[in-house]
């Protein structure tokens, strides 16, 4: 899936993508009434990195895997795992993964 496809998904879901400088992270999703993904483009070096970050933030959205800064670290880890898992499904379609595995064997 390409970056344009991901931004179209965000637009369809009415999620704003905003360039916002952050100290400790490159991307963050906030749900407070409306959903918004903040991306610190000054820290994002490549097209691939931007695509991966956006896919992960969409993973947070689709799995409702949100947390606060005060959340327990185990809870945060679980939420991050769930979001990354969905981003892998988004970025690597099953048929392509299956084909790559079969070619290797």
C-alpha positions as CSV (number, residue, x, y, z in Angstrom):
1,X,0.0,0.0,0.0
2,X,1.3,3.4,-0.9
3,X,1.3,6.6,1.2
4,X,-1.4,8.1,-0.9
5,X,-3.6,5.1,-0.1
6,X,-3.0,5.6,3.6
7,X,-3.8,9.3,3.5
8,X,-7.0,8.5,1.6
9,X,-8.0,6.0,4.3
10,X,-7.4,8.8,6.9
11,X,-9.5,11.2,4.9
12,X,-12.3,8.7,4.5
13,X,-12.3,8.1,8.2
14,X,-12.3,11.9,8.8
15,X,-8.9,11.8,10.5
16,X,-6.9,15.0,10.2
17,X,-3.1,14.6,9.6
18,X,-1.2,17.6,11.0
19,X,2.4,18.5,10.9
20,X,3.3,19.1,14.6
21,X,6.7,19.3,16.3
22,X,7.1,16.9,19.2
23,X,10.0,16.3,21.6
24,X,9.9,12.5,22.1
25,X,8.1,11.0,19.1
26,X,7.6,11.3,15.4
27,X,3.9,10.5,15.2
28,X,1.0,10.3,17.6
29,X,-2.8,9.8,17.3
30,X,-5.1,11.7,19.6
31,X,-8.8,10.9,20.0
32,X,-10.7,13.7,21.7
33,X,-14.0,14.3,20.0
34,X,-12.3,14.2,16.6
35,X,-9.4,12.0,15.7
36,X,-6.1,13.6,14.7
37,X,-2.8,12.1,13.7
38,X,0.2,14.4,14.5
39,X,3.3,13.8,12.4
40,X,6.6,15.6,13.1
41,X,7.9,15.8,9.5
42,X,11.1,17.4,10.7
43,X,12.1,14.1,12.2
44,X,10.8,11.8,9.4
45,X,13.7,11.1,7.0
46,X,12.2,8.9,4.3
47,X,9.0,8.1,2.4
48,X,9.1,4.6,3.8
49,X,9.4,5.8,7.4
50,X,6.4,8.2,6.9
51,X,4.4,5.4,5.4
52,X,5.2,3.0,8.3
53,X,4.4,5.7,10.9
54,X,1.1,6.6,9.3
55,X,0.1,2.9,9.0
56,X,0.9,2.3,12.7
57,X,-1.2,5.3,13.8
58,X,-4.0,4.0,11.6
59,X,-3.5,0.7,13.5
60,X,-4.1,2.6,16.8
61,X,-7.3,4.0,15.3
62,X,-8.8,0.7,13.9
63,X,-8.0,-1.3,17.0
64,X,-8.9,1.6,19.4
65,X,-5.5,1.0,21.0
66,X,-5.1,4.3,22.7
67,X,-3.3,5.1,25.9
68,X,-2.4,8.1,28.0
69,X,1.0,9.2,29.2
70,X,0.0,7.9,32.7
71,X,-0.8,4.4,31.4
72,X,1.0,1.4,32.8
73,X,4.0,0.4,30.7
74,X,2.6,-3.2,30.1
75,X,-0.6,-1.6,28.8
76,X,1.3,0.7,26.5
77,X,3.3,-2.2,25.1
78,X,0.1,-4.1,24.4
79,X,-1.4,-1.2,22.6
80,X,1.7,-0.6,20.6
81,X,1.9,-4.2,19.6
82,X,-1.7,-4.3,18.4
83,X,-1.2,-1.1,16.3
84,X,2.0,-2.4,14.7
85,X,0.4,-5.7,14.0
86,X,-2.3,-4.0,12.0
87,X,0.3,-1.8,10.2
88,X,2.1,-5.0,9.0
89,X,-1.2,-6.3,7.5
90,X,-1.7,-2.9,5.8
91,X,1.8,-2.6,4.5
92,X,2.5,-6.2,3.5
93,X,-0.5,-7.8,1.8
94,X,-1.0,-11.5,2.7
95,X,-0.6,-12.7,-0.9
96,X,2.7,-10.9,-1.4
97,X,4.0,-12.3,1.9
98,X,2.8,-15.8,1.0
99,X,4.5,-15.5,-2.4
100,X,7.8,-14.4,-0.9
101,X,7.8,-17.2,1.6
102,X,7.0,-19.8,-1.1
103,X,9.8,-18.4,-3.3
104,X,12.3,-18.7,-0.5
105,X,11.4,-22.4,0.1
